[in-house]
Amino acid sequence: IGDQLILEDYDETYVPTEQEIKDYAREIGIDPDKEPELLWLAKEGIMTPLPADWKPCQDVTGEIYYFNFATGQSTWDHPCDDRYRELVIQERERLRTSGDLKKKEEKEKKKKKKKE
């Protein structure tokens, strides 16, 4: 498309490096050093195929952007980034809630032992 380059389609055999996972983790709001339990979301996000009609493209400066050939929409962010940012928030909350439940159960066990 003019001076733009349409890049390869999704490669099912691609395995991201640990550094790529950490970099993407930061993009979607994960601190890789403090939240390693959330890195699976970053890996999944990198490996997720683009939605239908979206293709990665490269502009004349070498920057990657995404273009939807059905709607004409383009974006610098991967079309699934917002979805993964939301999943990070949900998973963080789920882990916090389950952690709170475990702490509460441990307190209850300690109370029972003291009574016995």
ABEGO torsion letter per residue (X at the ends): XEABBBBBBBBAABBBBAAAAAAAAAAAGBBAAABAAAAAAAAAAAABBBBBGBBBBBBAAGBBBBBBAAAGBBBABBAAAAAAAAAAAAAAAAAAAAAAAAAAAAAAAAAAAAAX
